[in-house]
Amino acid sequence: MSTVVPPPATPPLRAHDTRASSRRPSAGYWTGFVVVVTALALAPLVLPEFWQRFTTEILIWGLLAMSSDLLIGYTGMVSFGHSAFFGLGVYGAAAAMLWAPKTGWAAAAWGATPKLWGAIAAGLVAAGIAAVFVAFFSTRLRDIYFAITTLVFSQIFYVVIFTLTDVTGGENGLTFGRPPFAIPGLFSVPFTSDGLHWFVMAVVALSYLALRRITQSPFGMVLQSIRENEARTRAVGYHVERYKIVSVMLSGLFAGLAGVLYALQNKFAAPDFVLFLISGETVIYNVMGGIGTLVGPIAGAAFFLLMKEVFSRIFYEYYLIPVGVIFTLMVIFLPQGLLGFLRRRLNA
Amino acid sequence: MPFDEILVQIVNGLVNGMILALVASGLTLIFGIMDIVNFAHGDLFMLGAYVGTTTYLVTGSFWASLVGAVLVIGTLGAVLQVIALRPLVGRDPLTTILATFGMSLVIENYALWQYGPVPRKIPEPVTAQFPLFYVQYPWYRILVAALSAAIIGGLYLFMKYGKHGIWIRATTQDRVMAAAMGIPVPWVHTIVFAIGAGMAAASGVLFGPFVGVNHAMGFDFTLRAFVVVVVGGMGNLGGSILASIFVSLLESLASIWVSPAQAIIVSFVALILTLLIRPTGLFVPTPK
């Protein structure tokens, strides 16, 4: 029995086989990663209170934008409904904070779980259920139709949350306390603002690594193949719809995680977080930062929020006028976004 | 079963359906010819209504404000198309969604800045009413439905028999061939966008007296128009008109039992069912 396997006569069918062997992550990439993470970790120690909170917010919105990049940049589907997943993450966390099962084993299990992890679990479950629902229907459509359908779905969630005043508080929303940072049986300490920043940073960094792993896995390669040529991917034998559904669900879960983080930071839930404006801003972050890079959307969020900060000092509440103009100009003249030029390297 | 209440709601549904059809046919026209999903359509509708209020203040005539709003918004549409959308021809259709979304942000906030958050009123030109079962039904609503039908009918005749309408249809069928025949395709695109914008403005002014004119009124209509356009089959003019009436009837009937805010969910459900059963829309032949 020979141990030498003869090379296949035809090139391997699956794209990832060729790709995984040809390129390895470069040292430069990881150096950059470590530098950025270190800088973000040190940020709360040097920045004043306002800008520290600002940085935390950028990370949260960045995570939301990154989750949407999995669809926009890697699967080629523009979602205009990410606010649904984000908002349900917020409301899921709120539900975990405000309501708890009172009797039976559920109450015992709930009592033993620290609220922080309970909130994360509840937010992910809420966003996940929404994502299953949206994914099942919207992935039947492509391109513009997909965008419109996701928008309509997010609006369904908005109307439901807005009108179910008994449960969701309607327009007033819900307020709740921030749970302590806890690991069961070990410790439980209240979040300081530095601590919250580091927690958010850790979650976002881990999510980034997870999303990066997903996009580079065979599964992610299929997604990118759908983006490049859906008909051919189908012809090769992949069940395109199934891949799309899973990609919408994964994206929804990460968006829900961003929602939980936002709930932790701001301690309230309001229907505005489900409103389509959030979805629109998510798309703006992606386009400004550069789609298909995962890092780009975070940069886009930072750029957008900085612009918003600057322009709202000049134009007050009408800051969206100059921002809209700049966005439109970027769509026309800089379609790759700020970090688009790094796309190849960031995906290596 | 309150039979007369149902009949009144059916009349309401038909009237709302005709206004929605006017908005949606502009959207469909633009999509069918340029593959552009105009996210700013609802905002042009809203800005049209605002321009109508301004013109009304100046001239004191409702009909003058209708014409004024159509001209101003039509011109604005042409300018926007030349500046922002012409460079995007030939790119991924999704980039046009993004560009029009940017426009929508600018227009909505401009209206908020210029006109403030307090709703403005356009008075009805016809205040007469007629008895319809238990309500006094305003003639103006019937007039709006008739006018919307007339504008859509005019558009249809123009597209069918007018020289420039034939240019537009030729461009829809084959852009390259139309250009080869000497049709100025880029200008056809501009004119179509202007017509669509003008129709949005007309419906904005017509709808203005029903509610106070406010900067958020466009979004509801954008959303409904999108639902209708998908249900009717994207780019299919007749389909989107039928779907407008169908969806509005459903919503009106639903609002007998639930609040109007929740009634919109009915049209969303109609969309979901359509997607399940016929993803290409109800009025488009199934692709082979």
Interface residues (C-beta under 8 A of the other chain):
Chain A: V78 F80 F137 S138 R140 L141 D143 I144 Y145 A147 I148 T149 L151 V152 F153 Q155 I156 V159 V160 F162 T163 F276 G280 V283 I284 V287 E317 Y318 L320 I321 V323 G324 V325 F327 T328 V331 I332 P335
Chain B: V37 A84 P87 L88 R91 P93 L94 T95 I97 L98 A99 F101 G102 M103 S104 L105 V106 E108 N109 Y110 L112 W113 F219 L223 F226 V227 V229 V230 M234 S259 A261 Q262 I264 I265 F268 L271 I272 L275 L276 P279
